[in-house]
């Protein structure tokens, strides 16, 4: 389609360019204004950085990243931007400047985008591509696992930990394929199947049917020890090509009625307990969490069912707190104890485990309070007694430390206090020794 | 007396070397000074503290006089105002900024709700001066000041009407305006740092404090405030405050789209990931979303290339949060945000996969609560219209799945009735030539119909309680039998009619007969009671409570009316049922 073919009522920008829509319906026309320098095109899922200026047909500028002074970035091909952009930017090279001419069907359609874009608007963008790179899928965003999508998957859900997955994977190191397998397993079990942690992280970022190439740094690969079985040396950066053929979606809570939720919860609880006994705390936690998510907001229960749900939730929170303690993750352990105590105010296990969590968090005062509550309510609990002693020891140590710290912080006040204490000491000769010591200590620290 | 004491202690202290004043001197300086100022001797106090010989004394102890001075300044006691102003100015020049900061913040905290605006407006400028004196190491002090100030401002009542905002009786508007002036130099400093460093370091502490302030302001007071549109109120200090907060956010390197998409783009739920939640509280982000999409504030800074479905996904997080609350202001904002975000989406375009997202399940659940339980009439009505809007945006398959899930989970006859009505609309549209689809005809439709056309507790089902649902079900079945001819059977209803008769029509018939008999008997005995008790009939026969509040007692007349109207309802149900049976019986004879 060229400028002559399209009715062009008095606008300042001629409609011209190459039709780049897959349907060839003329919905997105591209005109290269300046050739790019790069050789590679961005891939689906890549994070791309652009500057752009958008105008309406009558020449009104409605948006400009240049005016805002910051580049706009998005993940390509994931429907984050209007269709014309996902199609258009995918054809660009680094350094390229092009004009995209976008029909409403590929932009904001009949609804427009209030307040700036009226309904049924054709939009014209001038886009410059600056850079793109594979998507970093680590939580820390440390570039440890980078994904390039070969084939995009479908849907909005991804496998969670504990989900059962069907995959084909191919591991490469320096051009040598060291692993090529079809596998069916539960996410979290990878270690037993010679998979590095990065592969399991990668899986949890994938959609059904997706095929991607992951570059995995040693930290998420086989680390500084390497892996003899595959002949991988220490500190190796790996490449895995993974295709997620299928995964079992857990039935979502809203597809179940109350009865089903209670039934499923009982089943899942058994499953969790089995994992726990096998020492698979992460997987166990996944199961217990499902109970919480199913029953937490179930307000319509009555009578026997209500009791049953309450008991299940209590058990789930108690077991979760145990799992997290085993995993040395005191924050969620604490949260779960709190939840359990909401359900059962004086629960022995909940109090004890909260004490343990607080202990790990070095909150010894509060830990001690919990253990003492346990002793008060359940005098036969010997473990709590020894915990209290342990807490007291730590509190004392911490106290000494704090004193030195505060002495530094409030130099002036400490000095003044020292003077006061010195004066008092004169009045109270009995306790003079002790106070003198304190005063002296503070002054030296200051 | 106090004046003598004051000049005594100052004189005594003149002799002290190296600022080693005793605690007793501190105490006396403070109490005597305070009394002097309270008694109106501020002119004398001024002359003492400006005395060059007393410089060291004032530097060390002067900040103790802030309290009485601020009291005088706030009371606007004419005679002493100029002296106290002069003392304050002198203290600000002389004393250590750290101690002044503590003293000034104490005064901000002391203010009670009547004096908050005056105190804040009086103290902001001195606070700013003191903070700027702290130089590069002021970040945490600025943070402390901002959080103290905001905590006080948040206590002020929020203006509701346009007039209230114009009058600003409680001073919220003035405080907000002043706060913006207060924060300006600090924002400028952060901007300069950003420009010098080309790109920002997340560790710029001052930047962090300003971010915290903006986030806090978004939730309190801004989430409480219903901003007026420019055509309703041309000059609105609160709207200016809101837009300035968003401008500050983007100028300190927090891009608005990144903030909005924050929770969707974060890879996945990180359990116990406290820091992010503290840095970017979801409630503040919800307020941001509302300002952008409902009030169109700072929209010129928001990119116009994001897709409507993606924006919906982002905003669903905030809609979920707002609708889960019970405060009217939150619920209303949630509904507005949902509406405005949905309107951007094309009808019938949302794919079924979206329903896998947690928010697309919890938002309708919350919406049902609003529609059925919210005490405010217009929010319930609005809730219903937004609920319908959300249904309209789903594509056919998504509608199908949505209806099935809602029927399973809503547990409210009214909502179920509403869903059934929607099912009828969908079937009607699918039966039009050229609009046929696989979800609301034939194979897929039947399980949905069976879900609708049944009585959950058989003949014992409470017909009155389930009235809405049953009536809509009957209407649907009648419609199907009339609209879809038996020889065409596009919906499949004719081949499954025997099951519907078994599961729905027969138990309903039995239930109707039982209920009618029961209510007729009740009516009869009520009438007899009334007749026999004669004049005492005015005595209440039963009490009704709603939400622990007793309604006016039910008189025998009212009881009769209730029973009678129940019987009318059964008649209505029966007539539709009879019509259906009639059509069904005629089957095969055509």
Interface residues (C-beta under 8 A of the other chain):
Chain A: X52 X54 X62 X63 X65 X68 X70 X72 X74 X79 X80 X81 X82 X83 X85 X108 X109 X110 X111 X113 X114 X115 X116 X117 X125 X137 X138 X139 X154 X155 X156 X157 X158 X204 X205 X249 X252 X253 X254 X255 X256 X257 X297 X300 X329 X331 X332 X335 X416 X419 X420
Chain B: X22 X23 X250 X255 X257 X261 X267 X268 X270 X271 X272 X274 X296 X299 X300 X301 X303 X304 X305 X306 X307 X308 X309 X310 X313 X340 X343 X344 X345 X346 X353 X354 X356 X357 X358 X361 X365 X405 X408 X409 X411
